[in-house]
Amino acid sequence: AYPQTAGARFDFSYYLEQHIPMVTRLLASNCLNSQVRRGLATPDGAPAAFTCLANIWISSAEAFQATLAQHGPTIIGDIANFTDIQPLLQIDEVLI
């Protein structure tokens, strides 16, 4: 999740064409699906809380942690190529 930040830059073309494919390739079989959303607005018309939200479905939190241990510097190092926003990472459990 990339919080809406005044004056920040976010290159969706790079993110969609370079970053997300790299991340899913590095996750390999642990990546079940991915989805990227651009924040537009809240229901009352105010700016969205997030510029971008990416959901990456993984089969195992442990395998995800192993991928970050091995490829984290590459993944994190690529962030500067598309944004100056500090991302928020979170692992969730799907309940329904």
Phi and psi restraints in degrees (value plus and minus 20) as a CYANA .aco file:
   2 TYR   PHI    -136.1   -96.1
   2 TYR   PSI      83.0   123.0
   3 PRO   PHI     -80.4   -40.4
   3 PRO   PSI     124.8   164.8
   4 GLN   PHI     -80.0   -40.0
   4 GLN   PSI     105.2   145.2
   5 THR   PHI    -155.7  -115.7
   5 THR   PSI     101.8   141.8
   6 ALA   PHI     -76.5   -36.5
   6 ALA   PSI     111.7   151.7
   7 GLY   PHI      56.6    96.6
   7 GLY   PSI     -19.3    20.7
   8 ALA   PHI     -98.0   -58.0
   8 ALA   PSI     138.0   178.0
   9 ARG   PHI    -130.8   -90.8
   9 ARG   PSI     127.4   167.4
  10 PHE   PHI    -168.3  -128.3
  10 PHE   PSI      95.9   135.9
  11 ASP   PHI    -115.8   -75.8
  11 ASP   PSI      74.3   114.3
  12 PHE   PHI     -83.1   -43.1
  12 PHE   PSI     -54.2   -14.2
  13 SER   PHI     -81.0   -41.0
  13 SER   PSI     -68.6   -28.6
  14 TYR   PHI     -82.9   -42.9
  14 TYR   PSI     -64.8   -24.8
  15 TYR   PHI     -78.3   -38.3
  15 TYR   PSI     -66.7   -26.7
  16 LEU   PHI     -96.0   -56.0
  16 LEU   PSI     -54.6   -14.6
  17 GLU   PHI    -111.6   -71.6
  17 GLU   PSI     -44.9    -4.9
  18 GLN   PHI    -139.5   -99.5
  18 GLN   PSI     -76.5   -36.5
  19 HIS   PHI     -87.9   -47.9
  19 HIS   PSI     -74.9   -34.9
  20 ILE   PHI     -81.6   -41.6
  20 ILE   PSI     -63.4   -23.4
  21 PRO   PHI     -80.0   -40.0
  21 PRO   PSI     -56.8   -16.8
  22 MET   PHI     -84.9   -44.9
  22 MET   PSI     -66.0   -26.0
  23 VAL   PHI     -82.0   -42.0
  23 VAL   PSI     -66.5   -26.5
  24 THR   PHI     -86.3   -46.3
  24 THR   PSI     -54.0   -14.0
  25 ARG   PHI     -85.7   -45.7
  25 ARG   PSI     -62.4   -22.4
  26 LEU   PHI     -89.6   -49.6
  26 LEU   PSI     -52.1   -12.1
  27 LEU   PHI     -92.5   -52.5
  27 LEU   PSI     -43.5    -3.5
  28 ALA   PHI      33.9    73.9
  28 ALA   PSI    -149.4  -109.4
  29 SER   PHI     -89.4   -49.4
  29 SER   PSI     -32.0     8.0
  30 ASN   PHI     -95.9   -55.9
  30 ASN   PSI     -35.8     4.2
  31 CYS   PHI    -109.8   -69.8
  31 CYS   PSI      92.7   132.7
  32 LEU   PHI    -111.1   -71.1
  32 LEU   PSI     -51.1   -11.1
  33 ASN   PHI    -190.3  -150.3
  33 ASN   PSI     140.6   180.6
  34 SER   PHI    -164.4  -124.4
  34 SER   PSI     133.0   173.0
  35 GLN   PHI    -168.7  -128.7
  35 GLN   PSI     113.9   153.9
  36 VAL   PHI    -140.2  -100.2
  36 VAL   PSI     112.4   152.4
  37 ARG   PHI    -146.4  -106.4
  37 ARG   PSI     120.1   160.1
  38 ARG   PHI    -118.5   -78.5
  38 ARG   PSI     107.2   147.2
  39 GLY   PHI     -91.9   -51.9
  39 GLY   PSI     110.3   150.3
  40 LEU   PHI    -128.8   -88.8
  40 LEU   PSI     -77.6   -37.6
  41 ALA   PHI    -186.7  -146.7
  41 ALA   PSI     147.1   187.1
  42 THR   PHI    -109.8   -69.8
  42 THR   PSI     148.5   188.5
  43 PRO   PHI     -77.2   -37.2
  43 PRO   PSI     -48.0    -8.0
  44 ASP   PHI    -108.7   -68.7
  44 ASP   PSI     -14.3    25.7
  45 GLY   PHI      72.8   112.8
  45 GLY   PSI     -24.8    15.2
  46 ALA   PHI     -88.7   -48.7
  46 ALA   PSI     139.2   179.2
  47 PRO   PHI     -78.3   -38.3
  47 PRO   PSI     128.1   168.1
  48 ALA   PHI     -82.5   -42.5
  48 ALA   PSI     130.6   170.6
  49 ALA   PHI     -90.6   -50.6
  49 ALA   PSI     -44.7    -4.7
  50 PHE   PHI    -147.8  -107.8
  50 PHE   PSI     117.4   157.4
  51 THR   PHI     -88.5   -48.5
  51 THR   PSI     -62.3   -22.3
  52 CYS   PHI    -168.1  -128.1
  52 CYS   PSI     119.4   159.4
  53 LEU   PHI    -145.2  -105.2
  53 LEU   PSI     109.6   149.6
  54 ALA   PHI    -140.9  -100.9
  54 ALA   PSI     107.9   147.9
  55 ASN   PHI    -128.5   -88.5
  55 ASN   PSI     107.2   147.2
  56 ILE   PHI    -143.2  -103.2
  56 ILE   PSI      93.2   133.2
  57 TRP   PHI    -100.2   -60.2
  57 TRP   PSI     105.9   145.9
  58 ILE   PHI    -139.5   -99.5
  58 ILE   PSI     133.6   173.6
  59 SER   PHI    -104.4   -64.4
  59 SER   PSI     -40.6    -0.6
  60 SER   PHI    -175.5  -135.5
  60 SER   PSI     107.0   147.0
  61 ALA   PHI     -83.1   -43.1
  61 ALA   PSI     -55.2   -15.2
  62 GLU   PHI     -85.2   -45.2
  62 GLU   PSI     -63.0   -23.0
  63 ALA   PHI     -86.4   -46.4
  63 ALA   PSI     -55.6   -15.6
  64 PHE   PHI     -82.9   -42.9
  64 PHE   PSI     -64.6   -24.6
  65 GLN   PHI     -82.4   -42.4
  65 GLN   PSI     -58.8   -18.8
  66 ALA   PHI     -84.4   -44.4
  66 ALA   PSI     -59.9   -19.9
  67 THR   PHI     -83.2   -43.2
  67 THR   PSI     -63.9   -23.9
  68 LEU   PHI     -84.0   -44.0
  68 LEU   PSI     -57.6   -17.6
  69 ALA   PHI     -82.9   -42.9
  69 ALA   PSI     -58.6   -18.6
  70 GLN   PHI    -103.5   -63.5
  70 GLN   PSI     -63.2   -23.2
  71 HIS   PHI    -136.6   -96.6
  71 HIS   PSI     -14.6    25.4
  72 GLY   PHI     -71.8   -31.8
  72 GLY   PSI     -67.0   -27.0
  73 PRO   PHI     -79.6   -39.6
  73 PRO   PSI     -56.0   -16.0
  74 THR   PHI     -88.3   -48.3
  74 THR   PSI     -66.9   -26.9
  75 ILE   PHI     -85.1   -45.1
  75 ILE   PSI     -70.6   -30.6
  76 ILE   PHI     -86.3   -46.3
  76 ILE   PSI     -58.5   -18.5
  77 GLY   PHI     -83.5   -43.5
  77 GLY   PSI     -45.6    -5.6
  78 ASP   PHI     -98.5   -58.5
  78 ASP   PSI     -37.9     2.1
  79 ILE   PHI     -76.7   -36.7
  79 ILE   PSI     -59.7   -19.7
  80 ALA   PHI     -82.7   -42.7
  80 ALA   PSI     -38.2     1.8
  81 ASN   PHI     -94.1   -54.1
  81 ASN   PSI     -37.7     2.3
  82 PHE   PHI    -149.5  -109.5
  82 PHE   PSI     -34.2     5.8
  83 THR   PHI    -178.3  -138.3
  83 THR   PSI     141.0   181.0
  84 ASP   PHI    -132.9   -92.9
  84 ASP   PSI      -4.6    35.4
  85 ILE   PHI    -110.1   -70.1
  85 ILE   PSI     114.2   154.2
  86 GLN   PHI     -97.2   -57.2
  86 GLN   PSI      96.9   136.9
  87 PRO   PHI     -93.6   -53.6
  87 PRO   PSI     135.8   175.8
  88 LEU   PHI    -128.0   -88.0
  88 LEU   PSI     103.9   143.9
  89 LEU   PHI    -126.4   -86.4
  89 LEU   PSI     122.3   162.3
  90 GLN   PHI    -172.3  -132.3
  90 GLN   PSI     119.3   159.3
  91 ILE   PHI    -125.8   -85.8
  91 ILE   PSI     108.0   148.0
  92 ASP   PHI    -138.3   -98.3
  92 ASP   PSI     143.1   183.1
  93 GLU   PHI    -131.6   -91.6
  93 GLU   PSI     107.4   147.4
  94 VAL   PHI     -98.0   -58.0
  94 VAL   PSI     105.4   145.4
  95 LEU   PHI    -121.4   -81.4
  95 LEU   PSI     -47.5    -7.5
